[in-house]
Amino acid sequence: MIVANYHSHLLYCNHATGHAKDYIEVAIEAGLKEIGITDHAPVFEFTMSKEEYHKVCYHKPMTLDQMYEQYLPELKNAKKTYQNQIKVLSGFETEYSLSTAFFIPVLKRNVDYLNLGVHYFEYQNRILDTYHEVDYQTIYGYLDACINGMKTQFFTTLVHPDLFMFAYKDENGNRTFDQHCQYVTRKIIECAIKNHVYLEINANGIKNSKRFSKDGTWLYPCREFWEIVKDYPEVKVIIGADAHIPEDLAGENVKKVEVFAKEIGIRIEPFMEVKE
């Protein structure tokens, strides 16, 4: 059973429900020792075209005012309220691109840690959506976003690193884990090791797969990706609930991912060491 979770969202991202206390109380009930709250950080519309912004930010992420006036004070209060029951860490999940790099140090100064989540990326002067626009060519834009983000040393974890497999298309338009996917996977792992970044097996991927997979196949976590991870004993791996409702914090999908990791033979770190 996992004893910590470092990936959970609140209502401020507009596609999750609940406040910090709702997740923390579920975590205490489930016997967790540590919980990190990592809602999606603000995304600035001026960093891309209006069309691109509405394509990749259709959920309308937290605003800067919400961040300073509601989100950060709520986490500070939660830490104090529950300090004798569970360790509460503050964080953000955020993107990385050259146009948003300026904001990453600002985020890090305000919280304990940052999760890197590549939901969109730059490729040939365009912003592409990881959920729908990754193929055998654009996958290298995804790779660049992962590597450039990890190299900054601001991020503790690369969450759902295998998200590129959600709707990947090979040269024939099929979703197959081809040589491009293998290459990208190894480069992500090697960069994570070099920069002391954790890789996350994402339990919410199972929930998303049930909604969008035609035949029930897990779109992510992707077994082929994690089979390659097993070849690198130096890489540190954690399980993240990526909970968008409190019940998912320690729910059935987290347990399924634990079994998944055990079947493959991947060692799961019980706790995450936060970068200073």
C-alpha positions in Angstrom: 0.0 0.0 0.0 1.3 3.4 -0.9 2.0 5.7 2.1 2.2 9.1 0.3 0.7 10.9 -2.7 2.2 14.0 -4.4 -0.3 14.6 -7.2 -3.7 16.0 -6.5 -5.9 18.8 -7.7 -8.4 21.2 -6.3 -11.4 23.0 -7.7 -9.3 26.0 -8.9 -8.3 24.2 -12.1 -11.9 24.0 -13.2 -11.9 20.3 -13.9 -11.5 19.0 -10.3 -13.7 19.3 -7.2 -12.9 19.8 -3.5 -10.7 21.9 -1.3 -7.4 20.9 0.4 -9.1 19.7 3.6 -11.3 17.3 1.6 -8.2 15.5 0.1 -6.3 15.7 3.4 -9.0 14.0 5.4 -9.3 11.2 2.8 -5.5 10.8 3.0 -5.6 10.6 6.8 -8.4 8.0 6.7 -6.4 6.0 4.1 -3.4 5.9 6.4 -1.1 8.1 4.2 1.8 9.8 5.9 2.3 12.6 3.4 0.2 14.4 0.8 1.1 17.0 -1.7 -1.5 19.3 -3.3 -0.5 20.3 -6.8 -3.2 22.1 -8.7 -2.5 23.3 -12.2 -0.6 26.6 -12.2 -1.9 29.7 -14.2 -1.2 29.7 -17.9 -0.8 33.1 -19.6 -2.7 33.6 -22.8 0.0 36.0 -24.1 2.5 33.0 -24.4 0.6 31.6 -27.4 -2.0 32.6 -29.9 -5.7 32.9 -28.9 -6.6 29.8 -30.9 -3.8 27.8 -29.3 -4.8 28.9 -25.8 -8.4 27.9 -26.2 -7.2 24.5 -27.6 -4.9 23.5 -24.8 -6.5 25.5 -21.9 -10.1 24.7 -22.5 -10.6 24.0 -18.8 -9.6 27.6 -17.9 -6.8 27.1 -15.4 -6.5 29.0 -12.2 -5.9 32.7 -12.5 -3.0 34.6 -11.0 -5.4 36.3 -8.5 -6.8 32.9 -7.5 -3.3 31.7 -7.0 -2.3 34.4 -4.6 -5.6 35.2 -2.9 -7.1 31.7 -2.6 -4.9 28.7 -3.5 -1.7 29.6 -1.7 -3.4 30.8 1.5 -5.6 27.7 1.6 -2.5 25.4 1.4 -0.7 27.4 4.1 -3.7 27.1 6.4 -4.1 23.4 5.7 -0.4 22.8 6.6 -1.0 24.4 10.0 -4.4 22.8 10.6 -3.2 19.2 10.0 0.4 19.5 11.1 0.0 16.9 13.9 -1.9 14.4 11.7 -0.1 14.3 8.3 2.7 16.0 6.5 1.1 18.4 3.9 3.3 19.7 1.0 2.3 22.6 -1.3 3.0 22.4 -5.0 1.9 23.1 -8.5 1.7 21.0 -11.6 2.8 23.1 -14.5 4.0 23.1 -18.1 7.4 24.0 -19.4 8.2 25.9 -22.6 10.6 28.6 -23.6 7.8 31.1 -23.5 6.7 30.2 -20.0 10.1 29.6 -18.5 10.2 33.0 -16.8 7.3 32.0 -14.5 8.7 28.7 -13.2 11.1 30.3 -10.6 8.2 32.4 -9.4 6.0 29.3 -8.8 8.8 27.5 -7.0 9.4 30.3 -4.6 5.8 30.0 -3.4 5.6 26.3 -2.8 7.5 23.2 -1.6 7.8 21.5 -5.0 6.8 21.5 -8.7 5.4 18.7 -10.8 6.2 18.9 -14.6 3.2 17.8 -16.6 3.5 18.2 -20.4 -0.1 18.6 -21.6 1.0 20.8 -24.5 4.4 21.6 -26.2 6.0 23.7 -28.8 6.9 22.1 -32.2 7.9 24.0 -35.3 6.6 27.3 -33.9 3.2 25.8 -33.0 1.6 24.8 -29.7 0.4 21.2 -29.9 -1.9 19.3 -27.6 -0.4 16.1 -26.1 -3.7 14.4 -26.0 -4.4 14.7 -29.7 -1.5 15.9 -31.7 1.4 13.5 -31.0 2.7 11.4 -33.9 6.1 10.0 -35.1 7.3 13.5 -35.9 5.8 15.8 -33.2 6.7 13.4 -30.4 10.2 15.0 -30.5 8.6 18.3 -29.5 7.1 16.5 -26.5 10.5 15.1 -25.7 12.1 18.6 -25.9 9.5 19.9 -23.4 10.3 17.1 -20.9 14.0 17.4 -21.2 14.2 21.1 -21.1 11.9 21.2 -18.1 13.9 18.6 -16.2 17.2 20.3 -16.9 16.0 23.5 -15.1 16.3 21.6 -11.8 13.1 23.2 -10.6 11.0 20.1 -11.0 10.9 17.2 -8.5 8.7 14.9 -10.6 7.8 14.4 -14.3 4.2 13.2 -14.0 2.5 10.9 -16.5 5.7 10.8 -18.6 4.1 8.3 -21.0 1.1 10.7 -21.8 2.4 10.9 -25.3 0.9 7.5 -25.9 -2.7 8.7 -25.3 -3.4 9.1 -29.0 0.0 8.5 -30.6 0.1 7.8 -34.4 2.9 6.0 -36.1 3.8 6.5 -39.8 0.8 4.4 -40.8 -1.6 6.3 -38.5 -1.8 3.5 -35.9 -1.3 3.6 -32.2 1.8 1.5 -31.8 4.8 1.8 -29.5 7.3 2.1 -32.3 11.0 3.0 -32.5 10.3 6.7 -32.0 8.4 5.9 -28.8 11.3 3.7 -27.6 13.9 6.3 -28.3 11.8 9.1 -26.6 11.3 6.8 -23.6 15.0 6.1 -23.1 15.9 9.8 -23.5 13.2 10.8 -20.8 14.5 8.2 -18.4 18.2 9.1 -18.9 17.4 12.8 -18.4 15.4 12.0 -15.3 18.3 10.1 -13.8 20.8 12.8 -14.6 18.7 15.5 -13.2 17.4 13.6 -10.1 13.8 13.8 -11.2 11.2 11.2 -10.3 9.0 9.5 -12.9 5.4 9.0 -12.0 3.1 6.1 -12.8 -0.2 7.9 -13.1 -3.3 6.2 -11.7 -5.7 8.7 -13.3 -4.6 7.4 -16.7 -6.8 4.3 -16.0 -9.8 6.6 -15.4 -9.1 8.6 -18.6 -8.5 5.3 -20.6 -12.0 4.1 -19.6 -13.5 7.2 -21.0 -11.5 7.4 -24.2 -10.1 4.0 -25.1 -12.1 2.2 -27.8 -11.3 -1.3 -26.5 -10.5 -0.7 -22.8 -6.8 -0.6 -23.4 -4.8 1.5 -21.0 -3.7 4.5 -23.0 -1.5 5.3 -20.1 0.2 4.0 -18.0 1.7 2.4 -21.0 3.2 -1.0 -20.3 5.9 -0.8 -23.0 7.1 2.5 -21.6 7.4 1.1 -18.1 9.0 -2.1 -19.3 11.9 0.0 -20.5 12.0 1.9 -17.2 12.6 -1.4 -15.5 16.0 -1.6 -17.4 17.2 1.5 -15.5 17.4 0.6 -11.8 18.9 4.0 -11.1 15.6 5.9 -11.9 13.3 6.8 -9.1 9.6 6.0 -9.6 6.6 7.0 -7.6 2.9 6.4 -7.9 0.6 9.4 -8.3 -3.1 9.4 -7.9 -3.5 12.5 -10.0 -6.8 12.8 -8.0 -9.4 15.3 -9.3 -12.0 14.2 -6.8 -11.1 13.3 -3.2 -12.3 9.7 -3.5 -9.6 9.0 -6.1 -6.7 9.8 -3.8 -6.4 6.3 -2.5 -9.0 4.6 -4.7 -9.2 1.4 -6.8 -7.0 2.8 -9.7 -4.1 3.5 -7.3 -4.3 -0.1 -6.2 -4.3 -1.3 -9.8 -1.2 0.7 -10.6 0.5 -0.8 -7.6 -0.2 -4.2 -9.0 0.9 -3.1 -12.4 4.3 -1.9 -11.1 4.8 -5.1 -9.2 4.0 -7.2 -12.2 6.6 -5.4 -14.3 9.2 -5.4 -11.4 9.5 -1.7 -10.8 10.5 -0.5 -7.3 8.3 2.2 -6.0 9.8 4.9 -3.8 7.6 5.2 -0.6 8.3 8.9 -0.2 9.5 11.7 -2.5 12.5 13.8 -1.5 11.6 17.4 -2.3 14.2 19.5 -4.1 15.3 22.6 -2.3 
